[in-house]
Amino acid sequence: MKHIIFGGDGFVGRHLAERLVREGEDVVVADIVKSDLPHYQHCQYFEIDVTDPEQIQTVDIRSDDMVYNLSAKMLSPLQPRAKRHDFFWPVNFHGVENIINAMARSDASRLVHFTTDMIYGHTYAYPQKEDHPANPLGEYGLSKLKTEELAETWRDRGMQISIFRPRLIIGPGRLGILSKLFKLIDWNLPVPMIGSGRNPYQFISVYDCASAARLAWKCDVPNEAYNLGSDNPPPVRDLLRSLIDYAGSSSFLLPTPAWLVKRTLDLFDLVNTPIMDPEQYLIADEMCILDCTKAKEQLGWNADYGDSDMLLAAYKEYRCGLDSKSGTARRQSRRKII
């Protein structure tokens, strides 16, 4: 049996691959890029674009293999309204369709697939359980929801497919929209909040996501969907205040009228010059907290990382990156002078 990880060089995939390799498993990474990661010395790599069915056929999928799909287009980099469908759907939906079709041809039946909490859209019940209404607010969430519907049709044909719906995933290697926040704090500028900031904001660690994928395999890939989020997320204003204090910044939090900010952002989005993606700002002041009881009870999973610790770790990585670039620039400048 092999563990075949589509998107295995990506954010969650590389941590899952590294852990499975460390445990002595036979791992195959299939991705469009290959990083300089130590665990590649102990696993196979295939250069694969999931939007191309013929490329997927080059991976030797067998009936007893464990397949994971972690390939996806994310909300970062920000896309203008007119380009979102063509940006998200080829990978997020048709790529999944291609993977499942390849599995079916090989009689492989076990798949772990990651979607997103963005399938829920606006909050109708708090906290959000897996049976919360699914009404995505844009092409990203919709493309992910349609893969869940696709999975359900293949479950009816005998496949076992575990689905994970994570909150915003953070950890080493991905900053995304957080880099904009960190710049404001470094520049001692006001940090605007959409609304009062009294609502909590929930992250999930990349390590906890990799752990969940592994546990789904260990539990024989239940035909279920599972939320993934941190425990006891603090209010947005407390989370941001702790980051500002840690950074030693003079920034201050700026509450704003949520309805006015959202309508202003709607206007920018309407003319194809977005500042934020609607799927982010439309729910920014809502109680978007995932109930993860199901994953804990059925898989034995737990979130090991807290929101404040994850945010501070992301900021430290951001600062290290800046310091590294600054050091390189100084060295190059000295060479030119010499």
RODO-2510 file (C-alpha; in nm, 4 decimals, decimal comma):
residues 338
     n   res          X          Y          Z
     1     m     0,0000     0,0000     0,0000
     2     k     0,1158     0,3494    -0,0902
     3     h     0,0103     0,6906     0,0389
     4     i    -0,0418     0,9079    -0,2703
     5     i    -0,0659     1,2770    -0,1864
     6     f    -0,1893     1,5045    -0,4645
     7     g    -0,0757     1,8544    -0,3734
     8     g     0,1842     1,6911    -0,1521
     9     d     0,4366     1,9709    -0,1902
    10     g     0,1820     2,2283    -0,0722
    11     f     0,1115     2,3732     0,2676
    12     v    -0,0602     2,0805     0,4434
    13     g     0,0682     1,8160     0,2044
    14     r     0,4358     1,8582     0,2851
    15     h     0,3732     1,8155     0,6579
    16     l     0,1561     1,5083     0,5991
    17     a     0,4164     1,3577     0,3661
    18     e     0,7003     1,4246     0,6091
    19     r     0,5105     1,2609     0,8967
    20     l     0,4166     0,9508     0,6978
    21     v     0,7741     0,9129     0,5722
    22     r     0,9003     0,9441     0,9293
    23     e     0,6640     0,6623     1,0293
    24     g     0,8090     0,4360     0,7598
    25     e     0,5191     0,4537     0,5144
    26     d     0,5564     0,4286     0,1371
    27     v     0,4778     0,7835     0,0198
    28     v     0,4230     0,9269    -0,3275
    29     v     0,4023     1,3048    -0,3730
    30     a     0,2226     1,4296    -0,6851
    31     d     0,2382     1,8043    -0,7392
    32     i     0,3097     2,0704    -0,9973
    33     v     0,6181     2,1887    -0,8056
    34     k     0,8897     2,0255    -0,5956
    35     s     1,0609     2,1997    -0,3064
    36     d     1,3977     2,1204    -0,1543
    37     l     1,2578     1,9152     0,1330
    38     p     1,4596     1,6478     0,3164
    39     h     1,1853     1,3844     0,3105
    40     y     1,2028     1,3651    -0,0721
    41     q     1,5067     1,1432    -0,0203
    42     h     1,2656     0,8795     0,1087
    43     c     0,9599     0,9135    -0,1166
    44     q     0,8678     0,9249    -0,4846
    45     y     0,7775     1,2455    -0,6650
    46     f     0,5680     1,2931    -0,9794
    47     e     0,5321     1,6293    -1,1497
    48     i     0,1556     1,6432    -1,1905
    49     d    -0,0944     1,9104    -1,2912
    50     v    -0,4281     1,7807    -1,1603
    51     t    -0,6159     1,9702    -1,4302
    52     d    -0,4655     1,7292    -1,6878
    53     p    -0,6159     1,3758    -1,6651
    54     e    -0,3332     1,2298    -1,8752
    55     q    -0,0714     1,3499    -1,6274
    56     i    -0,2605     1,1904    -1,3390
    57     q    -0,2499     0,8599    -1,5280
    58     t     0,1295     0,8570    -1,4926
    59     v     0,0885     0,7930    -1,1199
    60     d     0,0593     0,4199    -1,0517
    61     i    -0,2566     0,4142    -0,8381
    62     r    -0,3473     0,0662    -0,7149
    63     s    -0,6599    -0,0673    -0,5513
    64     d    -0,5184    -0,0797    -0,1983
    65     d    -0,3573     0,2677    -0,2076
    66     m    -0,4516     0,5518     0,0260
    67     v    -0,5127     0,8740    -0,1687
    68     y    -0,5159     1,2289    -0,0330
    69     n    -0,6171     1,5407    -0,2236
    70     l    -0,4591     1,8608    -0,0944
    71     s    -0,4302     2,0401    -0,4277
    72     a    -0,6263     2,3661    -0,4401
    73     k    -0,6355     2,7282    -0,5488
    74     m    -0,6772     2,9520    -0,2448
    75     l    -0,8188     3,2995    -0,1792
    76     s    -0,4648     3,4374    -0,1933
    77     p    -0,3496     3,5844    -0,4277
    78     l    -0,6567     3,8045    -0,4493
    79     q    -0,8511     3,7664    -0,7747
    80     p    -1,0758     4,0250    -0,9433
    81     r    -1,4411     3,9325    -0,9705
    82     a    -1,4286     3,8616    -1,3446
    83     k    -1,1476     3,6042    -1,3127
    84     r    -1,2561     3,4038    -1,0081
    85     h    -1,4444     3,1228    -1,1795
    86     d    -1,1606     3,0459    -1,4210
    87     f    -0,9081     3,0706    -1,1384
    88     f    -1,0723     2,8361    -0,8861
    89     w    -1,2700     2,5752    -1,0779
    90     p    -1,0043     2,4009    -1,2943
    91     v    -0,8100     2,2862    -0,9859
    92     n    -1,0674     2,2941    -0,7056
    93     f    -1,3403     2,1026    -0,8874
    94     h    -1,2169     1,9515    -1,2132
    95     g    -0,8860     1,8507    -1,0560
    96     v    -1,0723     1,6551    -0,7879
    97     e    -1,2928     1,5010    -1,0544
    98     n    -0,9831     1,3877    -1,2459
    99     i    -0,8280     1,2327    -0,9349
   100     i    -1,1440     1,0412    -0,8451
   101     n    -1,1860     0,9179    -1,2029
   102     a    -0,8276     0,7896    -1,1974
   103     m    -0,8948     0,6151    -0,8658
   104     a    -1,2080     0,4527    -1,0064
   105     r    -1,0187     0,3143    -1,3058
   106     s    -0,7730     0,1516    -1,0637
   107     d    -1,0408     0,0318    -0,8183
   108     a    -0,8850     0,2503    -0,5473
   109     s    -1,1558     0,3407    -0,2991
   110     r    -1,0065     0,5460    -0,0126
   111     l    -0,9708     0,9240    -0,0346
   112     v    -0,9091     1,2028     0,2165
   113     h    -1,0159     1,5371     0,0698
   114     f    -0,9866     1,8911     0,2083
   115     t    -1,2511     2,1528     0,1337
   116     t    -1,3132     2,4631     0,3497
   117     d    -1,5404     2,6206     0,6108
   118     m    -1,6199     2,8776     0,3387
   119     i    -1,8864     2,6378     0,2095
   120     y    -2,1073     2,7548     0,4998
   121     g    -2,1249     3,1230     0,4034
   122     h    -2,3118     3,3370     0,6552
   123     t    -2,3582     3,2043     1,0075
   124     y    -2,7096     3,0731     1,0734
   125     a    -2,6294     2,8693     1,3844
   126     y    -2,3477     2,9083     1,6363
   127     p    -2,1202     2,7227     1,6706
   128     q    -2,1259     2,5757     1,3217
   129     k    -2,1620     2,1992     1,3114
   130     e    -2,1191     1,9877     1,0016
   131     d    -2,4943     1,9991     0,9307
   132     h    -2,4929     2,3809     0,9159
   133     p    -2,6582     2,5114     0,5930
   134     a    -2,4111     2,5384     0,3059
   135     n    -2,4524     2,8655     0,1130
   136     p    -2,1083     2,9774    -0,0100
   137     l    -2,0594     3,3441    -0,0895
   138     g    -1,8258     3,3127    -0,3874
   139     e    -1,6538     3,0945    -0,6426
   140     y    -1,3947     2,9555    -0,4010
   141     g    -1,6468     2,8213    -0,1517
   142     l    -1,8813     2,7063    -0,4283
   143     s    -1,6081     2,5155    -0,6100
   144     k    -1,5283     2,3359    -0,2840
   145     l    -1,8923     2,2607    -0,2044
   146     k    -1,9408     2,1034    -0,5462
   147     t    -1,6522     1,8644    -0,4745
   148     e    -1,8359     1,7513    -0,1622
   149     e    -2,1438     1,6818    -0,3733
   150     l    -1,9240     1,4946    -0,6216
   151     a    -1,7788     1,2907    -0,3355
   152     e    -2,1278     1,1942    -0,2224
   153     t    -2,2069     1,0449    -0,5639
   154     w    -1,8892     0,8334    -0,5471
   155     r    -1,9671     0,7242    -0,1932
   156     d    -2,2895     0,5820    -0,3336
   157     r    -2,0722     0,3784    -0,5719
   158     g    -1,8649     0,2301    -0,2910
   159     m    -1,5844     0,4777    -0,2283
   160     q    -1,4806     0,5813     0,1222
   161     i    -1,4187     0,9567     0,1285
   162     s    -1,3375     1,1586     0,4408
   163     i    -1,3813     1,5352     0,4000
   164     f    -1,2209     1,8045     0,6150
   165     r    -1,3464     2,1627     0,6409
   166     p    -1,0706     2,3717     0,8016
   167     r    -1,0845     2,7297     0,9217
   168     l    -0,8033     2,9624     0,8101
   169     i    -0,4912     2,7425     0,8073
   170     i    -0,1720     2,9051     0,9281
   171     g     0,1790     2,7807     0,9924
   172     p     0,5286     2,7862     0,8391
   173     g     0,5241     2,8709     0,4696
   174     r     0,1965     3,0569     0,4360
   175     l     0,1172     3,4142     0,5351
   176     g    -0,1480     3,5151     0,2807
   177     i    -0,3678     3,8007     0,4005
   178     l    -0,1794     3,8082     0,7330
   179     s     0,1160     3,9795     0,5632
   180     k    -0,1009     4,2906     0,5146
   181     l    -0,1847     4,2926     0,8857
   182     f     0,1803     4,2504     0,9822
   183     k     0,2831     4,5430     0,7612
   184     l     0,0348     4,7739     0,9330
   185     i     0,1720     4,6754     1,2714
   186     d     0,5351     4,7142     1,1645
   187     w     0,4587     5,0582     1,0239
   188     n     0,2800     5,1623     1,3484
   189     l    -0,0404     5,2289     1,1544
   190     p    -0,3992     5,1870     1,2782
   191     v    -0,5345     4,8330     1,2419
   192     p    -0,8959     4,8562     1,1198
   193     m    -1,1464     4,5903     1,2235
   194     i    -1,4694     4,5170     1,0401
   195     g    -1,7098     4,5786     1,3267
   196     s    -1,6240     4,5993     1,6943
   197     g    -1,3845     4,3056     1,7115
   198     r    -1,5849     4,1423     1,9897
   199     n    -1,6506     3,8324     1,7810
   200     p    -1,3876     3,5564     1,8015
   201     y    -1,1654     3,4544     1,5122
   202     q    -1,0594     3,0942     1,4717
   203     f    -0,7480     2,9532     1,3069
   204     i    -0,6272     2,5989     1,2576
   205     s    -0,2647     2,4904     1,2537
   206     v    -0,1179     2,3228     0,9471
   207     y     0,0177     2,0535     1,1815
   208     d    -0,3299     1,9828     1,3194
   209     c    -0,4614     1,9514     0,9623
   210     a    -0,1916     1,6996     0,8726
   211     s    -0,2726     1,5081     1,1910
   212     a    -0,6415     1,4931     1,0957
   213     a    -0,5623     1,3514     0,7501
   214     r    -0,3438     1,0823     0,9037
   215     l    -0,6097     0,9919     1,1615
   216     a    -0,8734     0,9527     0,8896
   217     w    -0,6522     0,6861     0,7317
   218     k    -0,5961     0,5198     1,0689
   219     c    -0,9743     0,5123     1,1250
   220     d    -1,0368     0,3450     0,7871
   221     v    -1,1531     0,6616     0,6097
   222     p    -1,5054     0,7236     0,7422
   223     n    -1,7636     0,8534     0,4934
   224     e    -1,8042     1,1744     0,6916
   225     a    -1,7279     1,5463     0,6839
   226     y    -1,5350     1,7014     0,9720
   227     n    -1,4770     2,0589     1,0853
   228     l    -1,1225     2,1577     1,1840
   229     g    -1,0604     2,4595     1,4056
   230     s    -0,8811     2,5669     1,7215
   231     d    -1,0270     2,5413     2,0704
   232     n    -1,1591     2,8485     2,2549
   233     p    -1,0669     3,1184     2,0009
   234     p    -1,0363     3,4658     2,1578
   235     p    -1,2153     3,7824     2,0366
   236     v    -1,0542     3,9492     1,7364
   237     r    -0,9570     4,2583     1,9362
   238     d    -0,7823     4,0513     2,2063
   239     l    -0,5992     3,8492     1,9426
   240     l    -0,4777     4,1593     1,7603
   241     r    -0,3932     4,3480     2,0796
   242     s    -0,1651     4,0674     2,1931
   243     l     0,0118     4,0731     1,8561
   244     i     0,0619     4,4523     1,8664
   245     d     0,2022     4,4277     2,2189
   246     y     0,4368     4,1471     2,1207
   247     a     0,5633     4,3457     1,8205
   248     g     0,6250     4,6539     2,0358
   249     s     0,4209     4,8544     1,7863
   250     s     0,2398     5,1862     1,8348
   251     s    -0,0516     5,0628     1,6239
   252     f    -0,3982     5,0817     1,7713
   253     l    -0,7193     4,8964     1,6892
   254     l    -0,9779     5,0875     1,4906
   255     p    -1,3373     4,9579     1,5117
   256     t    -1,5500     5,0457     1,2084
   257     p    -1,9202     5,0284     1,1127
   258     a    -1,9345     4,6819     0,9583
   259     w    -2,2218     4,7584     0,7178
   260     l    -2,0451     5,0652     0,5782
   261     v    -1,7124     4,8898     0,5308
   262     k    -1,8782     4,5927     0,3613
   263     r    -2,0724     4,8131     0,1181
   264     t    -1,7546     5,0053     0,0361
   265     l    -1,5664     4,6805    -0,0268
   266     d    -1,8617     4,5598    -0,2363
   267     l    -1,8206     4,8664    -0,4564
   268     f    -1,4494     4,8034    -0,5124
   269     d    -1,5272     4,4402    -0,5905
   270     l    -1,8014     4,5366    -0,8343
   271     v    -1,5566     4,7362    -1,0471
   272     n    -1,2976     4,4549    -1,0405
   273     t    -1,0514     4,6290    -0,8066
   274     p    -1,0984     4,4200    -0,4904
   275     i    -0,9281     4,5046    -0,1618
   276     m    -1,0495     4,1857     0,0073
   277     d    -1,2367     3,8835    -0,1191
   278     p    -1,6121     3,8949    -0,0393
   279     e    -1,5901     3,5471     0,1127
   280     q    -1,3611     3,7000     0,3766
   281     y    -1,5120     4,0388     0,4533
   282     l    -1,8813     3,9472     0,4364
   283     i    -1,8466     3,7224     0,7424
   284     a    -1,5715     3,9183     0,9217
   285     d    -1,7963     4,0360     1,2059
   286     e    -1,9969     3,7129     1,2405
   287     m    -1,9622     3,4289     1,4924
   288     c    -1,7899     3,1937     1,2487
   289     i    -1,6716     2,9306     1,4934
   290     l    -1,6536     2,5662     1,3969
   291     d    -1,7673     2,2950     1,6351
   292     c    -1,5038     2,0207     1,6049
   293     t    -1,6614     1,7702     1,8438
   294     k    -1,7270     1,5211     1,5659
   295     a    -1,3595     1,4927     1,4665
   296     k    -1,2600     1,4588     1,8300
   297     e    -1,5127     1,1850     1,9043
   298     q    -1,4868     0,9825     1,5826
   299     l    -1,1178     1,0229     1,4941
   300     g    -0,9566     1,0941     1,8300
   301     w    -0,8304     1,4245     1,6881
   302     n    -0,7439     1,7340     1,8938
   303     a    -0,6265     2,0842     1,8085
   304     d    -0,2857     2,1121     1,9725
   305     y    -0,2214     2,4754     1,8829
   306     g    -0,3956     2,7909     2,0112
   307     d    -0,4852     3,0970     1,8035
   308     s    -0,2571     3,3478     1,9782
   309     d     0,0429     3,1157     1,9576
   310     m    -0,0218     3,0486     1,5885
   311     l    -0,0527     3,4204     1,5071
   312     l     0,2657     3,5079     1,6937
   313     a     0,4510     3,2249     1,5188
   314     a     0,3322     3,3564     1,1816
   315     y     0,4526     3,7059     1,2727
   316     k     0,7927     3,5719     1,3772
   317     e     0,8240     3,3952     1,0419
   318     y     0,7285     3,7181     0,8638
   319     r     0,9937     3,9131     1,0552
   320     c     1,2587     3,6485     0,9887
   321     g     1,1811     3,6718     0,6188
   322     l     1,2207     4,0493     0,6222
   323     d     1,5429     4,0317     0,8219
   324     s     1,6819     3,7728     0,5806
   325     k     1,6010     3,9915     0,2772
   326     s     1,7486     4,2939     0,4492
   327     g     2,0702     4,1071     0,5255
   328     t     2,0976     3,9892     0,1651
   329     a     2,0429     4,3439     0,0369
   330     r     2,3166     4,4792     0,2669
   331     r     2,5634     4,2145     0,1509
   332     q     2,4888     4,2888    -0,2150
   333     s     2,5294     4,6612    -0,1521
   334     r     2,8701     4,6073     0,0098
   335     r     2,9836     4,3967    -0,2861
   336     k     2,8877     4,6743    -0,5287
   337     i     3,0828     4,9309    -0,3267
   338     i     3,3902     4,7079    -0,3153
***
